[in-house]
Amino acid sequence: MSKRDLLFVIGSVFFLLTGCAENRRYETVEQICVAGVDKAEAVQTAEDVLGQMHFTIEKADAQRGLIRTRLLPGAQFFEFWRSDNVGAFNCAEANLHSIRRFVQLHISQENGKLCIDCNVKAQRLNLPEHEVSSSARAYTLFSRSTLSLQKLELYPEQKKGMAWIDLDNDTRLATEILERIRKQLESKSNK
């Protein structure tokens, strides 16, 4: 089988699998409330869940019930062990753009129950284009690459214009995090 045929087969399988994927409606959850759990246990469980999802905790305050993570770059298609892209759109966006996210959890007591709110902020890197004077120099659109060597070395005016743009909150990832926390807290309380 030639290289071209192999690429065609791989591409066909990819499109068939994505075309046959189940189109699920995502129900977003903004808050979970669990009875019979103390705040310290909830904070520890939340830290464990975020760690399993490869987030690094920047700040955890059990008394105030606050957990904040460091920025985490979005998973690429080959990072199958990561679970920070929830849904086909988020997966595609993280593979086409430079995306990063951070999570903030707030844990509080309400009506005898422990309630957890999750907010996931997403950002995308905006990299300004460099003006191209001819089609033969299209490889210099974003960097100082040459025809034989492609590398990302930005022009000074691009570095000045480079910025992270805030996107909408990632409610699907927030829902996934809250559901994982709920499952772990419920399994601990059933023991």
Backbone hydrogen bonds in HBPLUS format (Angstrom, degrees):
<---DONOR---> <-ACCEPTOR-->    atom                        ^
c    i                          cat <-CA-CA->   ^        H-A-AA   ^      H-
h    n   atom  resd res      DA  || num        DHA   H-A  angle D-A-AA Bond
n    s   type  num  typ     dist DA aas  dist angle  dist       angle   num
A0006-LEU N   A0002-SER O   2.99 MM   4  6.26 159.0  2.04 151.0 157.0     1
A0007-LEU N   A0003-LYS O   3.00 MM   4  6.24 159.4  2.04 148.6 153.4     2
A0008-PHE N   A0004-ARG O   3.01 MM   4  6.27 152.2  2.09 144.2 152.0     3
A0009-VAL N   A0005-ASP O   2.94 MM   4  6.22 158.3  1.99 151.8 157.0     4
A0010-ILE N   A0006-LEU O   2.95 MM   4  6.19 166.7  1.97 154.2 157.6     5
A0011-GLY N   A0007-LEU O   2.90 MM   4  6.01 163.1  1.93 147.5 152.6     6
A0012-SER N   A0008-PHE O   2.88 MM   4  6.02 156.4  1.93 146.7 153.5     7
A0013-VAL N   A0009-VAL O   2.96 MM   4  6.15 164.5  1.98 153.5 157.1     8
A0014-PHE N   A0010-ILE O   2.99 MM   4  6.17 160.3  2.03 148.2 153.9     9
A0015-PHE N   A0011-GLY O   3.01 MM   4  6.26 164.7  2.03 151.6 154.6    10
A0016-LEU N   A0012-SER O   2.89 MM   4  6.08 154.4  1.96 149.6 157.3    11
A0017-LEU N   A0013-VAL O   2.91 MM   4  6.06 162.7  1.94 152.7 157.1    12
A0018-THR N   A0014-PHE O   2.98 MM   4  6.21 159.2  2.03 150.1 156.0    13
A0019-GLY N   A0015-PHE O   2.88 MM   4  5.84 147.1  1.99 137.9 147.4    14
A0020-CYS N   A0016-LEU O   2.94 MM   4  6.04 141.8  2.09 143.0 152.2    15
A0032-ILE N   A0116-ILE O   3.06 MM  84  5.39 156.2  2.11 144.3 150.6    16
A0116-ILE N   A0032-ILE O   2.78 MM  84  5.39 156.2  1.84 156.6 164.8    17
A0034-VAL N   A0114-LEU O   2.82 MM  80  5.29 160.1  1.86 149.8 152.9    18
A0114-LEU N   A0034-VAL O   2.87 MM  80  5.29 169.4  1.88 151.4 149.3    19
A0042-ALA N   A0038-ASP O   3.06 MM   4  6.37 154.8  2.13 151.0 158.8    20
A0043-VAL N   A0039-LYS O   2.88 MM   4  6.13 158.0  1.93 154.1 159.8    21
A0044-GLN N   A0040-ALA O   3.03 MM   4  6.23 161.5  2.07 145.7 150.6    22
A0045-THR N   A0041-GLU O   2.94 MM   4  6.11 158.0  1.99 146.0 152.2    23
A0046-ALA N   A0042-ALA O   2.89 MM   4  6.04 161.4  1.92 149.0 154.2    24
A0047-GLU N   A0043-VAL O   2.92 MM   4  6.14 157.6  1.97 148.9 155.0    25
A0048-ASP N   A0044-GLN O   2.98 MM   4  6.21 153.9  2.05 144.3 151.5    26
A0049-VAL N   A0045-THR O   2.94 MM   4  6.24 160.3  1.98 153.6 158.2    27
A0050-LEU N   A0046-ALA O   2.95 MM   4  6.16 168.5  1.96 153.5 156.6    28
A0051-GLY N   A0047-GLU O   2.89 MM   4  6.02 152.6  1.96 145.0 153.1    29
A0052-GLN N   A0048-ASP O   2.91 MM   4  6.17 151.8  1.99 147.8 155.3    30
A0053-MET N   A0049-VAL O   3.11 MM   4  6.39 134.6  2.32 140.4 152.6    31
A0053-MET N   A0050-LEU O   3.16 MM   3  5.04 129.9  2.42  91.4 104.9    32
A0055-PHE N   A0050-LEU O   2.93 MM   5  5.31 160.7  1.97 157.6 151.1    33
A0054-HIS N   A0051-GLY O   2.99 MM   3  4.94 158.9  2.04 107.5 110.4    34
A0070-ARG N   A0056-THR O   2.78 MM  14  5.59 157.0  1.83 163.4 170.1    35
A0058-GLU N   A0068-ARG O   2.77 MM  10  5.60 153.0  1.84 138.4 147.0    36
A0059-LYS N   A0068-ARG O   3.03 MM   9  5.15 162.7  2.06 144.3 144.8    37
A0068-ARG N   A0059-LYS O   2.80 MM   9  5.15 157.2  1.85 153.9 157.8    38
A0061-ASP N   A0066-LEU O   2.81 MM   5  5.19 167.6  1.82 159.9 163.9    39
A0065-GLY N   A0061-ASP O   2.77 MM   4  5.71 126.2  2.06 140.3 157.0    40
A0066-LEU N   A0061-ASP O   3.03 MM   5  5.19 158.4  2.08 140.8 145.0    41
A0107-ILE N   A0065-GLY O   2.63 MM  42  4.48 163.7  1.66 138.5 143.8    42
A0067-ILE N   A0105-LEU O   3.02 MM  38  5.04 157.7  2.07 143.8 145.3    43
A0105-LEU N   A0067-ILE O   2.78 MM  38  5.04 162.5  1.81 150.4 156.6    44
A0069-THR N   A0103-VAL O   2.97 MM  34  5.41 150.9  2.06 156.5 161.0    45
A0072-LEU N   A0101-ARG O   2.78 MM  29  5.29 152.5  1.85 146.7 155.9    46
A0101-ARG N   A0072-LEU O   2.92 MM  29  5.29 153.5  1.99 134.2 140.2    47
A0074-GLY N   A0099-ILE O   2.71 MM  25  5.19 163.9  1.73 138.4 138.7    48
A0079-GLU N   A0076-GLN O   3.01 MM   3  5.43 160.5  2.05 116.5 122.9    49
A0082-ARG N   A0079-GLU O   3.11 MM   3  5.81 165.6  2.13 121.4 125.9    50
A0091-CYS N   A0087-GLY O   3.10 MM   4  6.28 153.4  2.17 146.7 154.8    51
A0092-ALA N   A0088-ALA O   2.90 MM   4  6.10 166.5  1.92 153.0 156.1    52
A0093-GLU N   A0089-PHE O   2.84 MM   4  6.02 164.2  1.86 154.7 159.7    53
A0094-ALA N   A0090-ASN O   3.02 MM   4  6.07 157.9  2.07 142.6 147.8    54
A0095-ASN N   A0091-CYS O   3.21 MM   4  6.44 134.6  2.43 139.6 151.1    55
A0095-ASN N   A0092-ALA O   3.13 MM   3  5.18 132.9  2.37  96.8 109.7    56
A0096-LEU N   A0092-ALA O   3.00 MM   4  6.21 131.5  2.24 145.5 158.8    57
A0096-LEU N   A0093-GLU O   3.26 MM   3  5.15 135.2  2.48  93.6 105.5    58
A0097-HIS N   A0093-GLU O   2.89 MM   4  5.80 150.2  1.98 151.8 158.1    59
A0125-LEU N   A0098-SER O   2.95 MM  27  5.43 156.1  2.00 153.7 161.0    60
A0100-ARG N   A0123-GLN O   2.99 MM  23  5.39 153.4  2.06 146.9 152.2    61
A0123-GLN N   A0100-ARG O   2.84 MM  23  5.39 150.8  1.92 160.9 167.8    62
A0102-PHE N   A0121-LYS O   3.05 MM  19  5.54 148.5  2.15 147.8 157.1    63
A0121-LYS N   A0102-PHE O   2.98 MM  19  5.54 152.4  2.06 164.1 167.6    64
A0104-GLN N   A0119-ASN O   2.87 MM  15  5.26 149.2  1.97 149.8 159.7    65
A0119-ASN N   A0104-GLN O   2.93 MM  15  5.26 153.6  2.00 149.6 158.0    66
A0106-HIS N   A0117-ASP O   2.97 MM  11  5.15 156.2  2.03 140.6 146.8    67
A0117-ASP N   A0106-HIS O   2.87 MM  11  5.15 164.2  1.90 149.8 154.6    68
A0108-SER N   A0115-CYS O   2.85 MM   7  5.31 162.4  1.88 155.0 161.1    69
A0115-CYS N   A0108-SER O   2.70 MM   7  5.31 170.4  1.71 169.5 171.0    70
A0110-GLU N   A0113-LYS O   2.78 MM   3  5.31 166.4  1.79 158.8 163.4    71
A0113-LYS N   A0110-GLU O   2.95 MM   3  5.31 160.4  1.99 116.6 122.9    72
A0170-ASP N   A0120-VAL O   2.92 MM  50  5.32 156.0  1.98 143.3 150.1    73
A0167-LEU N   A0122-ALA O   2.82 MM  45  5.34 172.5  1.83 149.5 147.0    74
A0124-ARG N   A0165-ILE O   2.89 MM  41  5.23 154.2  1.96 143.3 150.4    75
A0165-ILE N   A0124-ARG O   2.79 MM  41  5.23 174.2  1.79 153.3 152.7    76
A0126-ASN N   A0163-ALA O   2.73 MM  37  5.31 165.6  1.75 164.1 169.3    77
A0163-ALA N   A0126-ASN O   3.16 MM  37  5.31 156.8  2.22 140.7 147.9    78
A0130-HIS N   A0141-LEU O   2.72 MM  11  5.08 157.4  1.77 160.5 164.4    79
A0137-ARG N   A0134-SER O   3.10 MM   3  5.58 156.8  2.16 110.7 117.7    80
A0138-ALA N   A0135-SER O   3.35 MM   3  5.29 151.8  2.44 112.2 109.0    81
A0140-THR N   A0137-ARG O   3.03 MM   3  5.73 166.1  2.05 120.5 124.9    82
A0141-LEU N   A0138-ALA O   3.08 MM   3  5.38 153.4  2.15 120.9 120.2    83
A0144-ARG N   A0153-GLU O   2.96 MM   9  5.46 140.0  2.13 136.7 148.1    84
A0146-THR N   A0149-LEU O   2.89 MM   3  5.11 167.5  1.91 152.0 151.3    85
A0158-GLN N   A0155-TYR O   2.95 MM   3  5.19 129.2  2.21 105.0 119.4    86
A0159-LYS N   A0155-TYR O   3.05 MM   4  6.43 153.5  2.13 155.9 163.9    87
A0160-LYS N   A0156-PRO O   3.21 MM   4  6.52 151.6  2.30 145.8 152.4    88
A0161-GLY N   A0157-GLU O   3.28 MM   4  6.43 146.4  2.40 133.0 141.1    89
A0161-GLY N   A0158-GLN O   3.08 MM   3  5.08 118.7  2.48  94.5 109.7    90
A0162-MET N   A0158-GLN O   2.90 MM   4  5.96 118.3  2.29 146.3 162.0    91
A0171-THR N   A0169-ASN O   3.11 MM   2  5.71 121.2  2.47 106.8  90.9    92
A0174-ALA N   A0170-ASP O   3.10 MM   4  6.36 159.0  2.14 146.9 153.5    93
A0175-THR N   A0171-THR O   2.91 MM   4  6.03 154.9  1.98 142.2 148.4    94
A0176-GLU N   A0172-ARG O   3.00 MM   4  6.25 156.7  2.06 144.7 151.0    95
A0177-ILE N   A0173-LEU O   2.91 MM   4  6.16 160.2  1.95 154.0 158.7    96
A0178-LEU N   A0174-ALA O   2.99 MM   4  6.20 167.2  2.00 150.8 154.2    97
A0179-GLU N   A0175-THR O   2.91 MM   4  6.09 158.2  1.96 150.8 156.9    98
A0180-ARG N   A0176-GLU O   3.04 MM   4  6.24 155.8  2.10 146.4 152.5    99
A0181-ILE N   A0177-ILE O   2.98 MM   4  6.25 158.0  2.03 152.0 158.3   100
A0182-ARG N   A0178-LEU O   2.88 MM   4  6.07 162.2  1.91 149.6 154.7   101
A0183-LYS N   A0179-GLU O   2.98 MM   4  6.18 163.8  2.01 148.6 152.3   102
A0184-GLN N   A0180-ARG O   3.09 MM   4  6.31 162.7  2.12 147.6 151.8   103
A0185-LEU N   A0181-ILE O   2.89 MM   4  6.10 163.2  1.92 156.6 161.6   104
A0186-GLU N   A0182-ARG O   2.88 MM   4  6.00 162.8  1.91 154.4 159.3   105
A0187-SER N   A0183-LYS O   2.93 MM   4  6.07 151.5  2.01 143.2 151.3   106
A0188-LYS N   A0184-GLN O   3.01 MM   4  6.19 147.9  2.12 142.1 150.3   107
A0189-SER N   A0185-LEU O   2.99 MM   4  6.22 153.5  2.06 145.5 152.7   108
A0190-ASN N   A0186-GLU O   3.05 MM   4  6.15 134.4  2.26 139.0 149.7   109
A0191-LYS N   A0188-LYS O   3.36 MM   3  5.49 154.6  2.43 100.5 107.7   110
